[in-house]
Structure formats: structure tokens, C-alpha cells
Amino acid sequence: PSSPEADFPPILEELRDVAMKLHTREQSPKEGKAAAPAKPAEPYVPTRMDYLQFLVDSHAVYVVLEEIVNGNEKLAVFQNSGMERTAELEKDIMWMCNEYGLERPEVGMAGKNYAEELTAMVKGDEDISEFMCHFYNYYFAHLAGGRMIGKQMSKLLLDGETLEFYKWGENVNELKPRVKAQIEELAKQWSREERDQCINATAGAFKGGGAINGYLYGGSPH
């Protein structure tokens, strides 16, 4: 039988094509297809408490992502990859609480729902391709637009302080291609059906991550 990799383009290319269509025209003038949400008359100004909630919910999701990766030998290549964010977020949450006299909130609905969805998703090896869509989108969104959000929040709320969440132990431009290559290597073993499972999870991944970002834009109550 012919090997699957001969028949399919790189999985991240297929994921990118679907992801770009889920962007609005404003986010991606050439490829965006999603309807832009109505803009409020006054732009929402996040508070330190909003940002802290965002960090707490992000932490809950990263904990689950790491647990799934660490508990599955098929995903062993992604263990201790350098992408992990839980220890960094824990430090940042404690720092914000101490620095600004804030009380650590419980994980909000956005983080709780997404963490539970991810936990329920992976029952066996047949679910790995769907999970990898969430893994890829959540980690790499943070490496891209997430860093821009971090700069905005730092300026607005933290007197210019850069959180550990936005620092990696190595050059990000070396980390990204390495992990992308590992994802491609894993996907070479997938059938067309498994690849479609991965691609079709994109909207769910955007929804899960978007709800947590919503704390910063007045879109998620807490």
C-alpha cells in the first residue's frame, strides 16, 4: 500500500487553510471569511482582575494539555518540549496577587469548560489527531497573537512588567519549527479520516481559546 504521506499535504498547511477562514477580514484581509463581531461603542478596558482571571483560566487549560501529553506514550515527543507554560503561569499568578493585593480567583467558566472538554476528548489513540488540533492551536496562538496581548496588558496594567508566561527558555524562532516538525512527523502516520478529524476540530479549538481571551475584551463574565 502507498504510504499516507505521499498522498497528503503537510497537516499544518491544511490546518492553516481552515484556520484562516475562521479569521475575520480585519484579522486577515486576504483570507478571512468569518463575520466580524459588532464593536461596542466604547472599547472595553480590561482590569487587573480580568487579566488575572485570564491567567488562571489559561493555567487550567495548560495543566490539562500537559497531563494528556505526559500520560500518552504516542505523544512522548511533546513531553518537556519547551512549550510548557504551567510553571510560568503559576509564578505570574502569585506575583500579580502579591504585587497588587489581589485574591486568586477560582477557574472561571471559560477555562473550566475548555479543560473539561479536553479531558473528555482523549479516550484512546483514535482521538489523538483531534487533540493535536487543540494542542497546536492553543500553544501556537500564544506564541503568535498571545505575545502581542501580553505586551498590551503589560503596558496597560503592569507598569511595563513582562510576565514569565511570555518568556521561553530558548529562542522562540528555534522552538516553533522544531515542534512543528514533530507534529508533521506524527501526522505522517494518520489516515485521511484522522487528518479530517484533526482539521474539523479547528472551530472548537478557536472557541475554547477565544472564550478565555474574552476575559480581556468583556466577552466572558467572571
MIBADREN-716660 format. One record per residue (C-alpha): residue in one letter; x, y, z. Coordinates in Angstrom, 1 decimal. Layout:
BEGIN
A, X, Y, Z
...
This chain:
BEGIN
P, 0.0, 0.0, 0.0
S, 1.1, 3.6, -0.7
S, 2.3, 5.5, 2.4
P, -0.2, 8.1, 3.6
E, 2.4, 10.9, 3.5
A, 2.7, 10.6, -0.3
D, -0.9, 11.5, -0.7
F, -1.4, 14.4, 1.7
P, 0.0, 17.9, 2.0
P, 1.6, 18.9, 5.4
I, -1.0, 18.8, 8.1
L, -0.1, 22.3, 9.3
E, -0.8, 23.6, 5.8
E, -4.3, 22.0, 5.9
L, -4.9, 23.4, 9.4
R, -3.7, 26.9, 8.4
D, -6.1, 26.9, 5.4
V, -9.1, 26.2, 7.7
A, -7.9, 28.5, 10.5
M, -7.5, 31.5, 8.1
K, -11.1, 31.1, 7.0
L, -12.2, 31.4, 10.7
H, -10.4, 34.8, 10.9
T, -12.4, 38.0, 10.1
R, -11.5, 40.2, 7.2
E, -10.0, 42.7, 9.7
Q, -7.7, 40.0, 11.2
S, -6.8, 38.6, 7.7
P, -7.7, 40.9, 4.8
K, -6.9, 38.3, 2.1
E, -8.2, 35.1, 3.6
G, -10.6, 36.0, 6.4
K, -14.2, 34.7, 5.9
A, -15.7, 34.9, 9.4
A, -18.2, 37.6, 10.3
A, -16.7, 40.3, 12.4
P, -18.4, 40.8, 15.8
A, -20.2, 44.0, 16.4
K, -17.9, 46.5, 18.0
P, -19.0, 48.2, 21.3
A, -19.5, 52.0, 21.2
E, -16.7, 52.2, 23.8
P, -13.8, 49.8, 23.6
Y, -13.6, 47.5, 26.7
V, -10.8, 48.4, 29.1
P, -9.7, 45.3, 31.0
T, -8.8, 45.5, 34.7
R, -6.1, 43.7, 36.6
M, -8.7, 41.3, 37.8
D, -9.8, 40.5, 34.2
Y, -6.2, 39.8, 33.4
L, -5.6, 37.6, 36.5
Q, -8.8, 35.6, 35.6
F, -7.4, 35.1, 32.1
L, -4.1, 33.8, 33.5
V, -5.9, 31.5, 36.0
D, -8.1, 30.0, 33.2
S, -5.1, 29.7, 30.8
H, -3.2, 27.8, 33.6
A, -6.1, 25.4, 34.0
V, -6.0, 24.5, 30.3
Y, -2.3, 24.2, 30.1
V, -2.4, 21.8, 33.1
V, -4.8, 19.5, 31.2
L, -2.8, 19.8, 28.0
E, 0.4, 18.8, 29.8
E, -1.4, 15.9, 31.7
I, -2.7, 14.5, 28.4
V, 0.8, 14.7, 26.7
N, 2.6, 13.2, 29.8
G, 0.1, 10.4, 30.1
N, 0.2, 9.2, 26.5
E, 3.3, 7.4, 25.1
K, 2.2, 8.3, 21.5
L, 2.8, 11.9, 22.5
A, 6.1, 11.3, 24.3
V, 7.9, 13.5, 21.8
F, 6.0, 16.5, 23.1
Q, 6.9, 15.9, 26.7
N, 9.3, 18.6, 28.1
S, 9.2, 20.2, 24.6
G, 10.0, 23.7, 25.9
M, 6.4, 24.9, 25.1
E, 5.1, 24.2, 28.6
R, 3.5, 27.2, 30.4
T, 2.1, 25.9, 33.7
A, 5.1, 26.7, 36.0
E, 5.5, 30.1, 34.4
L, 1.8, 30.9, 34.8
E, 1.8, 29.8, 38.5
K, 4.7, 32.3, 39.2
D, 2.8, 35.1, 37.4
I, -0.5, 34.5, 39.2
M, 1.3, 34.5, 42.5
W, 3.3, 37.6, 41.5
M, 0.1, 39.5, 40.5
C, -1.7, 38.6, 43.7
N, 1.3, 39.8, 45.8
E, 2.1, 42.9, 43.8
Y, -1.4, 44.3, 43.5
G, -3.1, 42.8, 46.6
L, -5.4, 40.6, 44.6
E, -7.1, 37.4, 45.6
R, -6.6, 34.4, 43.3
P, -9.9, 33.7, 41.7
E, -11.3, 30.2, 41.1
V, -11.0, 28.9, 37.5
G, -13.9, 30.6, 35.6
M, -16.4, 29.0, 33.3
A, -14.4, 29.6, 30.1
G, -11.3, 27.7, 31.5
K, -13.3, 25.1, 33.3
N, -15.4, 24.2, 30.2
Y, -12.5, 24.0, 27.9
A, -10.3, 22.0, 30.3
E, -13.2, 19.5, 30.8
E, -13.8, 19.3, 27.1
L, -10.1, 18.4, 26.5
T, -10.0, 15.9, 29.4
A, -13.1, 14.1, 27.9
M, -11.7, 14.2, 24.4
V, -8.8, 11.7, 24.6
K, -10.1, 8.2, 25.4
G, -7.8, 6.3, 23.1
D, -5.3, 6.5, 20.3
E, -8.1, 7.3, 17.8
D, -8.6, 10.6, 19.5
I, -5.0, 11.9, 19.2
S, -5.5, 13.6, 15.8
E, -8.4, 15.7, 17.2
F, -6.4, 16.5, 20.3
M, -3.4, 17.6, 18.3
C, -5.5, 20.3, 16.6
H, -6.2, 21.8, 20.1
F, -2.6, 21.3, 21.2
Y, -1.3, 23.1, 18.1
N, -3.8, 26.0, 18.1
Y, -3.5, 26.7, 21.8
Y, 0.2, 26.7, 22.1
F, 1.0, 28.4, 18.9
A, -1.7, 31.1, 19.3
H, 0.1, 32.1, 22.4
L, 3.4, 32.2, 20.6
A, 1.9, 34.5, 18.0
G, -1.0, 36.8, 18.9
G, -0.7, 35.9, 22.6
R, 2.6, 37.7, 22.8
M, 1.0, 40.8, 21.4
I, -1.7, 40.6, 24.0
G, 1.0, 40.3, 26.7
K, 2.7, 43.5, 25.5
Q, -0.6, 45.4, 25.5
M, -1.6, 44.2, 29.0
S, 1.9, 44.8, 30.4
K, 1.7, 48.4, 29.2
L, -1.9, 48.9, 30.3
L, -1.9, 47.1, 33.7
L, 1.5, 46.0, 34.9
D, 3.7, 49.2, 34.6
G, 5.6, 47.5, 31.8
E, 6.5, 44.3, 33.7
T, 6.9, 41.3, 31.4
L, 5.4, 38.1, 32.8
E, 7.1, 34.7, 32.8
F, 4.2, 33.5, 30.6
Y, 5.8, 35.4, 27.7
K, 9.4, 34.2, 28.3
W, 10.7, 30.9, 26.9
G, 14.0, 29.2, 27.9
E, 15.2, 29.4, 24.3
N, 14.8, 31.3, 21.1
V, 11.2, 31.1, 20.1
N, 12.3, 31.1, 16.4
E, 14.1, 27.8, 17.1
L, 11.4, 26.3, 19.3
K, 8.5, 26.8, 16.8
P, 10.0, 25.0, 13.8
R, 11.2, 22.1, 16.0
V, 7.7, 21.4, 17.5
K, 6.0, 22.0, 14.1
A, 8.3, 19.3, 12.6
Q, 7.4, 16.9, 15.4
I, 3.7, 17.5, 14.7
E, 4.2, 16.8, 11.0
E, 6.2, 13.6, 11.8
L, 3.3, 12.4, 14.0
A, 0.7, 13.2, 11.3
K, 2.5, 11.1, 8.7
Q, 1.0, 8.1, 10.4
W, -2.6, 9.3, 10.1
S, -5.2, 8.2, 7.6
R, -7.3, 10.7, 5.7
E, -10.1, 10.2, 8.2
E, -7.7, 11.0, 11.1
R, -6.4, 14.1, 9.3
D, -10.0, 15.3, 8.8
Q, -10.7, 14.7, 12.5
C, -7.8, 17.0, 13.3
I, -8.8, 19.7, 10.8
N, -12.5, 19.6, 11.8
A, -11.6, 20.3, 15.4
T, -10.3, 23.8, 14.4
A, -13.5, 25.7, 15.1
G, -13.7, 24.0, 18.6
A, -10.1, 25.0, 19.3
F, -10.8, 28.6, 18.3
K, -13.9, 28.6, 20.5
G, -12.1, 27.2, 23.6
G, -9.2, 29.6, 23.3
G, -11.4, 32.6, 22.3
A, -13.6, 32.2, 25.4
I, -10.6, 32.6, 27.6
N, -9.4, 35.6, 25.7
G, -12.9, 37.0, 26.2
Y, -12.0, 38.0, 29.8
L, -9.8, 40.7, 28.3
Y, -12.5, 42.1, 25.9
G, -15.6, 42.0, 28.1
G, -16.8, 38.9, 26.3
S, -16.6, 36.3, 29.2
P, -18.3, 37.0, 32.5
H, -16.4, 36.0, 35.7
